[in-house]
Amino acid sequence: MDSRERIFRALAFETPDRVPVDFWASAGLREKLKQAFGTDFDAFLDEHDVDLRYIPGPEYIGPPLQCFDDGSDEDLWGVRRKSVAVATKGGAESYKEVVHAPLASAERVEDVLDYARWPSPDWFDYSGIARQCEDVRERGRVAVFMGDRLNRLAQLKPAMYLRGVDTILMDMAIRPEVAAAVFGKIRAFYVAYAERIFEAARGKLDLLLMGDDFGTQSGPFVSPAMWEAFLGPGFAEYCALAKTHGVKVMHHTCGSVRPIIPLMMECGLDVLQSLQPEAAEMAPADLKREFGGRLAFHGGISIQQTLPFGSEEDVRQEVRERIEALAPGGGYILCTSHNIQADAPVENVEALLCAYREFGDYA
């Protein structure tokens, strides 16, 4: 059974030959694996029979993105970020932190609408997408579009970058018209952008992975009612657009989101990604009991505790527990809750992949 049949049987809540596998790694860990095994990342994925592949997607050809004297540079939305290096005993990572939120001082709807840096879907070249998907399919794998962290279909995170985390959350409570204007402009861009991606793929794209963090460690950022009012319409529009092109929808969200899972399902979500085990009310067995057979799951292996700080046996045991909780009847793709970071020992990564093979067979 190849990856394509395996994934689609699992997502149809049927039993494939083994639990499908995905593998997420940060740039720091990828470099660490390359040094350890002397192979590039794609070859590493093939060696371990990983089922999903993430296409690059459209190429940015828009206005040059500015760089500033303080070392920051702007992104697609005009948000300025600066690289921050993080050293761990296991390896180095680099992240970009927001240093300027350009809509932080907006007070009126007109300020939002008049913002000069709203992006355009015309700023991308979509011509290579079909070939990207074909390359994946020819290898028997499943083609996924996720985009990078700045052009991944979302609503709340871009608003947080543009407005500031505290400010957009306050907008939703006391300035709803401003919040609606911000979300409306974000959604309008992503709908047009996604439509062009789907059209360019010519039916060859299998999965859309949206990414928008709706949860903290202890609960959702906003109440279910507020999520439904401000974010539900856009979430449903993204899902519906994908479905019209025959593309299944997976959504990544960190944190505790149990109260809004039914709302995401009502909007058309097929697969919930992350299942951050440290987050409140996200116990895998409970989620499977309540939503299994209607919603598929992806993730669940801890990158906060087990991978960086656990023993190889801890990793092995956690994989076994996740499979026992989530795999029966299909509907589960094995993966970590997020990118494995460079602080994870290579031995634990090897233990993870060995455990996938050891416990993943349905026979």
URGIHU-V166607 format. One record per residue. N is the residue number from 1. PHI is phi as a letter, one per 30 degrees, with the letter a starting at -180 (999 if undefined). PSI is psi in radians with two decimals (999 if undefined). D_LAST is the distance of its C-alpha to the last C-alpha in Angstrom with 1 decimal. Layout:
# URGIHU-V166607
N;PHI;PSI;D_LAST, N;PHI;PSI;D_LAST
This chain:
# URGIHU-V166607
1;999;2.21;13.3, 2;d;3.10;16.2, 3;d;-0.64;17.0, 4;d;-0.87;18.9, 5;d;-0.69;16.4, 6;d;-0.84;13.8, 7;d;-0.83;16.5, 8;d;-0.48;18.0, 9;d;-0.74;15.0, 10;d;-0.72;14.4, 11;d;-0.28;18.2, 12;c;0.17;18.3, 13;h;0.72;16.0, 14;c;2.88;13.3, 15;c;2.01;9.6, 16;d;-2.96;9.3, 17;d;-0.64;7.0, 18;b;2.91;7.8, 19;d;2.25;10.6, 20;d;2.70;13.8, 21;b;2.41;16.4, 22;b;2.88;20.1, 23;b;2.09;22.8, 24;c;2.28;26.2, 25;b;2.47;29.0, 26;d;2.94;32.8, 27;d;-0.67;35.3, 28;d;-0.72;36.1, 29;d;-0.65;32.6, 30;e;-0.74;32.2, 31;d;-0.69;35.4, 32;d;-0.73;34.2, 33;d;-0.67;31.0, 34;d;-0.73;33.2, 35;d;-0.63;35.5, 36;d;-0.64;32.8, 37;c;-0.15;30.9, 38;i;0.50;33.6, 39;b;2.69;31.6, 40;d;2.93;32.0, 41;d;-0.69;29.7, 42;d;-0.73;28.3, 43;d;-0.64;27.5, 44;d;-0.75;25.8, 45;d;-0.75;23.5, 46;d;-0.71;22.7, 47;e;-0.58;22.1, 48;c;0.26;19.4, 49;h;0.81;17.9, 50;d;2.35;19.1, 51;d;-0.48;18.7, 52;c;2.57;22.0, 53;b;2.42;25.6, 54;c;2.04;28.7, 55;d;2.68;31.7, 56;d;-0.59;35.2, 57;i;-2.82;36.6, 58;d;2.67;40.4, 59;c;2.31;42.9, 60;d;2.19;45.7, 61;b;0.30;49.1, 62;d;-2.89;51.1, 63;e;2.50;54.1, 64;e;2.40;54.0, 65;d;2.22;52.6, 66;d;2.56;55.3, 67;c;2.53;55.3, 68;c;2.83;57.7, 69;d;-0.42;60.0, 70;d;0.07;58.0, 71;j;-0.02;55.0, 72;d;2.82;53.1, 73;b;2.77;52.1, 74;c;2.71;51.3, 75;c;-2.93;48.2, 76;e;-0.58;47.7, 77;c;0.00;49.1, 78;i;0.17;52.1, 79;d;2.34;50.5, 80;c;2.36;51.6, 81;b;2.72;49.3, 82;b;2.42;49.9, 83;d;2.40;47.5, 84;b;2.15;46.8, 85;d;2.39;45.5, 86;b;2.08;43.3, 87;c;2.31;43.1, 88;b;2.91;40.5, 89;d;-0.28;40.1, 90;c;-0.24;36.9, 91;l;3.00;38.4, 92;c;2.60;40.5, 93;b;2.76;39.8, 94;b;2.32;42.1, 95;b;2.79;42.2, 96;c;2.08;44.7, 97;c;2.48;46.4, 98;d;2.25;48.6, 99;c;-0.20;52.3, 100;a;2.07;53.8, 101;c;1.87;52.6, 102;d;-0.35;55.0, 103;c;0.29;55.0, 104;d;-0.58;55.5, 105;c;0.04;59.1, 106;d;2.33;58.7, 107;c;-0.35;60.3, 108;b;2.81;60.5, 109;e;-0.69;58.4, 110;d;-0.60;60.9, 111;d;-0.66;60.1, 112;d;-0.84;56.4, 113;d;-0.53;57.2, 114;d;-0.04;59.8, 115;e;2.24;57.5, 116;d;-0.11;58.0, 117;c;0.36;54.6, 118;d;2.29;52.2, 119;d;2.87;50.0, 120;b;2.47;49.9, 121;d;-0.27;47.0, 122;d;-0.17;49.5, 123;d;0.20;49.1, 124;b;2.61;45.9, 125;c;2.04;45.2, 126;c;0.05;42.2, 127;d;-0.39;42.6, 128;c;-0.02;39.8, 129;d;-0.77;36.9, 130;e;-0.75;35.9, 131;d;-0.67;35.8, 132;e;-0.79;33.7, 133;d;-0.73;31.1, 134;d;-0.73;31.2, 135;e;-0.69;30.7, 136;d;-0.84;27.5, 137;d;-0.64;26.2, 138;d;-0.38;27.3, 139;c;0.13;24.9, 140;i;0.26;21.9, 141;c;3.06;22.0, 142;c;2.22;22.9, 143;d;2.17;26.6, 144;b;2.37;27.7, 145;c;2.18;31.3, 146;c;-0.62;32.1, 147;i;3.07;35.5, 148;d;-3.09;36.9, 149;d;-0.15;37.9, 150;c;-0.26;41.2, 151;b;0.53;40.3, 152;d;2.35;37.0, 153;e;2.13;37.3, 154;a;3.10;38.6, 155;b;-0.98;41.5, 156;d;-0.76;42.0, 157;d;-0.80;41.5, 158;e;-0.64;44.0, 159;d;-0.66;46.4, 160;d;-0.69;46.1, 161;d;-0.73;46.9, 162;d;-0.66;49.8, 163;c;-0.43;51.3, 164;j;2.47;50.1, 165;e;-0.96;47.4, 166;d;-0.67;49.9, 167;d;-0.78;52.1, 168;d;-0.58;49.5, 169;d;-0.67;48.2, 170;d;-0.66;51.9, 171;e;-0.80;52.5, 172;d;-0.46;49.9, 173;c;-0.72;51.7, 174;b;-0.20;55.4, 175;b;1.05;55.7, 176;e;-0.52;53.2, 177;d;-0.59;55.1, 178;d;-0.78;54.7, 179;e;-0.77;51.0, 180;d;-0.64;50.6, 181;d;-0.75;52.5, 182;d;-0.87;50.4, 183;d;-0.61;47.1, 184;d;-0.75;48.6, 185;d;-0.70;49.6, 186;d;-0.84;46.2, 187;d;-0.70;44.4, 188;d;-0.71;46.8, 189;d;-0.87;46.1, 190;d;-0.58;42.3, 191;d;-0.81;42.3, 192;d;-0.71;44.4, 193;d;-0.83;42.6, 194;d;-0.68;39.1, 195;e;-0.74;40.6, 196;d;-0.62;41.8, 197;d;-0.85;38.4, 198;d;-0.73;36.6, 199;d;-0.72;39.4, 200;d;-0.51;39.4, 201;d;-0.37;35.6, 202;h;0.79;36.3, 203;i;0.13;33.0, 204;c;-0.07;30.9, 205;d;2.34;30.0, 206;c;-0.76;26.6, 207;b;2.45;26.9, 208;c;2.21;29.9, 209;c;1.91;29.6, 210;d;2.73;32.6, 211;b;2.02;33.6, 212;a;1.96;36.0, 213;d;1.98;35.9, 214;c;-0.10;36.7, 215;b;2.66;36.2, 216;c;-3.07;37.7, 217;d;-0.44;36.0, 218;c;-0.22;37.5, 219;l;3.08;37.4, 220;d;2.71;38.1, 221;d;-0.64;41.1, 222;b;2.85;42.5, 223;d;2.77;42.3, 224;e;-0.70;40.2, 225;d;-0.73;43.4, 226;d;-0.68;44.6, 227;e;-0.80;41.3, 228;d;-0.65;41.5, 229;d;-0.76;45.1, 230;c;-0.63;45.1, 231;c;-0.42;41.6, 232;e;-0.81;39.9, 233;e;-0.74;41.9, 234;d;-0.72;41.0, 235;e;-0.78;37.4, 236;d;-0.66;37.3, 237;d;-0.74;39.3, 238;d;-0.81;37.0, 239;d;-0.79;33.9, 240;d;-0.70;35.8, 241;d;-0.78;37.1, 242;d;-0.77;33.6, 243;d;-0.58;32.4, 244;d;-0.33;35.4, 245;c;0.24;34.2, 246;i;0.42;30.6, 247;c;2.24;29.4, 248;d;2.72;26.9, 249;c;2.19;28.3, 250;c;2.51;26.9, 251;b;2.25;29.3, 252;c;2.20;29.7, 253;b;2.23;31.7, 254;d;2.90;32.1, 255;i;-3.00;33.1, 256;d;1.89;33.1, 257;b;0.29;33.0, 258;e;-0.75;31.6, 259;d;-0.38;34.8, 260;c;0.03;34.6, 261;e;-0.79;31.0, 262;e;-0.60;32.0, 263;d;-0.72;34.8, 264;d;-0.66;32.6, 265;d;-0.73;30.3, 266;d;-0.51;33.4, 267;d;-0.17;34.5, 268;j;0.24;31.4, 269;d;2.37;29.0, 270;c;-0.70;25.4, 271;b;2.24;23.9, 272;c;2.17;25.5, 273;c;2.49;25.4, 274;k;-1.28;26.3, 275;h;0.99;25.4, 276;d;1.91;27.8, 277;d;-0.39;26.8, 278;d;-0.26;30.5, 279;d;2.61;31.9, 280;d;2.50;33.0, 281;h;0.50;31.0, 282;c;0.49;27.9, 283;d;2.16;25.5, 284;e;-0.76;22.0, 285;d;-0.66;21.0, 286;d;-0.72;24.3, 287;d;-0.74;23.9, 288;d;-0.73;20.5, 289;d;-0.71;22.0, 290;d;-0.67;25.1, 291;c;-0.15;24.1, 292;e;2.50;20.3, 293;i;-0.24;19.9, 294;b;-0.49;23.2, 295;b;2.27;23.1, 296;d;2.81;20.4, 297;b;2.64;20.6, 298;b;2.26;20.9, 299;j;-2.59;21.8, 300;j;-0.25;22.2, 301;c;2.26;22.4, 302;d;2.21;26.0, 303;c;-0.09;28.5, 304;d;-0.60;31.4, 305;b;-1.06;30.5, 306;d;-0.88;27.3, 307;d;-0.81;27.3, 308;d;-0.56;31.1, 309;c;-0.24;31.9, 310;d;3.00;28.8, 311;d;2.97;27.7, 312;e;-0.64;24.8, 313;d;-0.61;23.2, 314;d;-0.77;24.1, 315;d;-0.85;22.3, 316;e;-0.78;19.1, 317;d;-0.67;19.4, 318;d;-0.70;20.1, 319;e;-0.79;17.1, 320;d;-0.76;14.9, 321;d;-0.71;17.1, 322;d;-0.73;17.0, 323;d;-0.76;13.2, 324;d;-0.62;13.4, 325;d;-0.68;16.4, 326;c;-0.38;15.8, 327;d;-0.50;12.3, 328;e;2.28;11.5, 329;i;0.20;12.4, 330;i;-2.93;12.8, 331;i;0.37;16.2, 332;b;2.36;15.8, 333;c;2.09;16.7, 334;d;2.27;16.7, 335;a;2.95;20.3, 336;d;2.91;23.3, 337;d;-0.35;25.8, 338;a;-2.94;28.3, 339;d;2.26;29.3, 340;d;2.31;28.8, 341;c;2.95;32.4, 342;d;-0.23;34.2, 343;d;-0.11;34.6, 344;d;2.25;31.0, 345;d;2.52;30.9, 346;e;-0.62;29.2, 347;d;-0.60;27.4, 348;d;-0.60;25.8, 349;d;-0.74;24.7, 350;d;-0.72;23.1, 351;d;-0.67;21.4, 352;e;-0.89;20.1, 353;d;-0.63;18.6, 354;d;-0.68;17.2, 355;d;-0.62;15.6, 356;e;-0.78;14.0, 357;d;-0.68;12.3, 358;d;-0.74;11.7, 359;c;-0.08;10.2, 360;d;-0.26;9.1, 361;d;2.44;5.5, 362;d;-0.36;3.8, 363;d;999;0.0
